[in-house]
Amino acid sequence: MTADDIRELFAAFGPVDVRRMFGGAGVYADGAMFALEVGGELYLKVDEGFALDLGARGSVPFSYEAKGRRTIMSFWKVPEAALDDGEDLAALARRALEIARAARLKKPAASRPRKTSATNRSKPASPKGGA
């Protein structure tokens, strides 16, 4: 699946940024990765409730094997019916984006990139005792 294919699938959802990674692609909106494409399959970021909902629609989690261990990720396959229904996929994508945003906020501050500005770094320290 190409980046253009992915953008076309999410047309009803809105603009997405597709970044190649791990032999697949991360799909981002507003800076949050809410979907993953691997091997031509599309997966959405889930929490426990969304995983149950997608499972009820026949979805399965993304998993991979490395060093003899199977790892299951918090991304579940987009149901086949949603791939043919742009509005259905858009609704699922909106939910996945909310989950991705919430997960990003839960990360410890040390793991999030720090924002710095040139003005903050170039300001001299203020005198401690005043003038």
C-alpha positions in Angstrom: 0.0 0.0 0.0 1.5 3.3 -1.0 1.3 6.6 0.9 -1.1 7.9 -1.7 -3.3 4.8 -1.2 -3.4 5.5 2.6 -4.2 9.2 2.1 -7.0 8.3 -0.2 -8.5 5.8 2.3 -8.6 8.5 4.9 -10.0 11.2 2.6 -13.3 11.4 4.5 -11.4 11.7 7.8 -9.1 14.5 6.7 -5.5 15.0 5.8 -3.0 12.6 7.2 0.8 12.4 7.2 2.3 9.1 6.2 5.8 8.3 7.5 7.7 5.2 6.4 8.9 3.1 9.4 9.7 -0.6 10.3 9.0 -1.8 6.8 5.5 -0.2 7.0 4.2 3.3 7.6 2.9 5.3 10.5 -0.2 7.4 9.8 -0.4 10.7 11.7 -2.9 13.5 12.2 -2.1 16.5 14.3 1.3 15.0 15.2 -0.2 11.8 16.7 0.3 8.4 15.2 -3.2 6.8 15.2 -2.8 4.2 12.5 -0.1 1.8 11.2 0.3 0.1 7.8 2.2 -3.1 7.6 2.3 -5.6 4.8 -0.6 -3.9 3.0 -2.8 -4.1 6.1 -4.1 -1.1 8.0 -4.3 -1.0 11.8 -5.8 1.6 14.2 -4.6 2.6 17.7 -6.8 1.1 20.3 -7.5 1.1 24.0 -9.3 -1.8 25.8 -12.8 -0.7 24.8 -12.0 0.1 21.2 -10.2 -3.3 20.9 -13.4 -5.0 22.1 -15.5 -3.1 19.5 -13.1 -3.9 16.7 -12.9 -7.5 17.8 -16.6 -7.8 17.6 -16.3 -6.7 13.9 -13.8 -9.5 13.2 -10.6 -7.5 13.7 -7.4 -8.9 15.2 -4.4 -7.1 16.8 -1.2 -6.4 15.1 1.6 -8.7 16.4 5.1 -9.6 15.4 7.7 -12.1 16.5 11.2 -11.1 17.5 13.8 -13.1 19.3 11.4 -16.0 19.7 8.7 -13.9 21.4 5.4 -12.8 20.0 4.6 -9.2 20.8 1.0 -7.8 20.5 0.7 -4.1 19.8 -2.1 -1.7 20.7 -3.1 -1.5 17.0 -6.0 -3.5 15.6 -6.8 -4.3 11.9 -9.3 -2.1 10.2 -12.5 -4.1 9.6 -12.9 -5.0 5.9 -16.2 -3.2 5.7 -14.6 0.1 6.8 -12.1 -0.1 4.0 -15.0 0.2 1.6 -16.9 2.8 3.5 -15.1 6.1 3.9 -17.5 7.5 6.6 -17.1 4.3 8.7 -13.3 4.5 8.4 -13.4 8.2 9.3 -15.4 7.5 12.4 -13.0 4.7 13.4 -10.0 6.9 12.7 -11.4 9.8 14.8 -11.7 7.3 17.8 -8.2 6.0 17.2 -6.8 9.6 17.1 -8.5 10.4 20.4 -6.9 7.3 21.9 -3.5 8.2 20.4 -3.7 11.7 21.8 -4.6 10.4 25.3 -1.8 7.8 25.2 0.7 10.6 24.3 -0.4 12.7 27.3 0.1 9.7 29.6 3.7 9.3 28.6 6.2 10.5 31.3 7.6 13.9 30.6 11.1 12.5 30.2 10.1 10.5 27.2 8.4 13.4 25.4 10.5 15.8 23.3 11.2 19.1 25.1 10.3 22.3 23.3 13.0 24.9 23.5 13.2 28.3 22.0 16.2 30.4 21.0 14.9 33.3 23.2 14.8 31.2 26.3 18.3 29.9 25.8 19.9 33.2 25.1 18.4 35.2 28.0 20.9 36.1 30.6 20.1 34.9 34.1 18.3 37.5 36.2 20.3 39.0 39.1 19.4 37.3 42.4 19.4 40.3 44.7 17.8 42.8 42.4 19.4 46.2 41.7 
